[in-house]
């Protein structure tokens, strides 16, 4: 009886070995494909987030233009405007910048500035020579189009999605500066993917930024827009992409 089933047993073992070998190879290929297809923000990253806002005071920050910023109940708040609070310590490039914010009212207007070439001395210089990543879920109320929506490079890009939450809900915005590429996620959804040289709309209003390239390295800032447009920030953190700016 044992001898009768021996050939079948051998064939089964050979088949099992071949199947396991094929599975292992396919698993390696699939695993590589999965790593390639992961979005940039989802890849494994061991770098640590560094807080720029300490939740206590404005250490490291400086105000330019009208209005002011202050800290209350662990939140960064503003009064009046239009002005800018910028981080004085360094320029940023090849990094991820994350801010967590909420609008005081159902909708408010503010922005996070990036790629500002030199330390600003007045409020319009960052508008025209840096990029403003807009905060405004209802630009139509100001007769503006979708290129002025939350997460857009103000007046330059169109939204890939509109995941912004109204006040008083919290929103998370993550801005990636990857060489000449700027990617913005709002509440985990990609809304902007722009590379220097991509086509942009013509200016429609005199308060829209001048068109033209921005630097790979620049200062960052937070806008105070006015008494009727108040946004609270509870986190401003940054971490490097572990690659040098060329």
N, C-alpha and C positions, 0 to 999 in steps of 0.2 A: 504493500500500500504506500509506504513512504517513497519508494523508488518511482512509483507511478506518478506522484505529484511533484517530484523534484524538478523536472523541466519547467513546469508551470510556475513553480516558485522562483526559479532562476530568471525566467522572463519577467515576472512581476517585479523582482528586485532591480533588474536592469531598467525597466520602464520607470520605476520610482526614482532611481538615480538620475535618469535623463530629465524627468519632470522637474526635480528639485534644482538641477543645474540650470535649466531654462528659466525657472522662476527667479533664481538669484540674479541671473543676467538681466532679465527684464526689470527686476526691482531696481537694480543699479541705474539702468537707463531712465526709468520713470522718475526715480528720485532726483537725477540730474536735471531732467526736464522741469520738475516741480520747482527746483531751486532757480532755474533760469526764468521761469514764468512768474515768480513772486514779484509783486510791486516793490519799488525801491524802498518804500517806508516799512515794508514787512520783512526785509532781510534781517538776519541776525545781526545785532549791533550791541557790542559790549561797552560802548562809550557811555559815560555817565552824564545825566542832565545837570547843568549848572544853573542855579537860580541867579537871575539878574535883579529881580525884585524880591526883597527880603521880608516883605509883609509888615515891616515896622516903620520904615522911613524911606526917604528918597536918596539914600547913599548911592553914589555912582551915576546919578541922573542929573540932568540940567534942563531947565525950561527956557524956551525961546518963543518970542511972539506973545500976543495977548493971552490973558487968562492964566490959569495955574493948575497944578496937580497937587494932591495931598493924599495922605494915607489915613484911613479911618476904618476901624473894625477889621484890620488885616487886608483891606482892599485898596487898590489904587484908584482914586477918584479924581474928577476934574471939575473945574469951575471956569465958566466963560470960554473965550476963544475968539478966533481960531489960532491955536498955538501948537507947540510940539514939545514933548518931553523926550529927550534923547539920552542914550547911554554913552557916557563920555570915555569909558575905559579903553575901548578898542574898536577896530573895524571887524566885520564878520564876513566870511565867505566859506564855501564848502562846509555848510553846517545845517542843522535843523533848529528852527526857532519855534517854540510852542507857547501860545498864549491861551489862557482860559478866561473868558469874559462873559458878561451878561449886560443886556440893555436895561437901563433904569425903567424905561417905559416900554410899551409894546414894540416900538421901533425907535432906534436912535442912529446917529451918524458918528462914526469915528474911523480910525484906520491905524494900521501898523506899517511903519515906513522901513524900507530896507534899501541897501545899496546907495546910501547917501555918500557922495564922494569925499566931502570934507565936513568938518564940524559946522553945523548950521549956525548962522547968526540972526536969521529972521525966518519967519514961518513959510515963505513961498519958495525958498531955495530947495528944500527937500521935495516939494511937490514937483518942481520942474526938472530936477537933476537926479532924484532918486525914484523909487517906486513906492506908491501907496497901495498896500493890500487892504482893500476897502472893507468897512463894516457898515452895512446898510441893507436891510432886507426889503425895503420898499422904495427904491430909487424913483419909481414912477410918481411918487408924491412930490418930487422936485422936478418933474418933467425930464427925468433922465432915463436912459435905457438900461438894458441888462448888463452893459459893460461897467456899470456903477454898482453892481450887486456885491454882497458879502463874499469875500474871497477872490474878487477880481483884482488884477493890476489895474488900478483906477482908470477907466475909459479906454483901456488898451486891449482887454481880453473879454471873451464872452463865456458865460458859465457853462461848464460841462454838467452841472447839477446845481440845485438850489436847496441845500439841506440846512440853511440857517434857522435857528430857533428864535422865536420872539421873546421879549422880556416877560417875566423875570427868569426864564430858563437859562442855564449855563451852556455856553458853546466852547468847543475846543478847536482852535485853528493851528495847524502845523504847516510851517513854511520851510521848504527845503531849498537851499541855495547850493546848487551843484554846478560849479563852473558858471557858464553862461545860461544855465537852465534854472527856472524858478517854478517850483511845483507847490501847489497849495491844496491841503485837505481841510475840510470843515466837517466836524463831527464824524470823522472817519471816511468821508466821501471826497474823492478828488474833484475839485472844481476848476482848477487852473493848471495848465502845463504849457509853459511859455519858454521859448529859447530866443536869445538875442538874435535879431535879424528876421524873426517871424513877422509877417505882415500885420499891421495895426490900423484901426480906423483913423480917418482924419479928425482933427480937433473940431468939436462943435461949439464949445464954450470957452471963454477966455480963462476960466478957472481950471480947465483941464491941463494936464502936464504937457510940456514941450515933448515932441517925439525925438527919439534918438537913443543911442546905446547907453547903458549904465555900467558901472565898474563891477568887476568880480568881487572886490572887497569894498565894504562901505559901512557907515554907521547905521544904527537902527533907532527907531523912535515910535512914540505913541501919540496920536493926535487928540487934542481937546478941541471939539468943534464949536461948542457954544452952550449957553445955559439950557437950551431946549433939546440938546443932543448929548446925553450923558451915558457913558458906558463904563462899567466897573470891571477892573481886572484883578483876578486873585492869583494868577501865576504868569510869570514870564521867565522861561527857561531856555537854555541853548545847549547843544552838544555838537561836537565836530563830526564830520563824515570820514575822518581818518584819511584824508587825501589832501595834498598840498594844492594851493592855488597857483596855477601856472602863469 
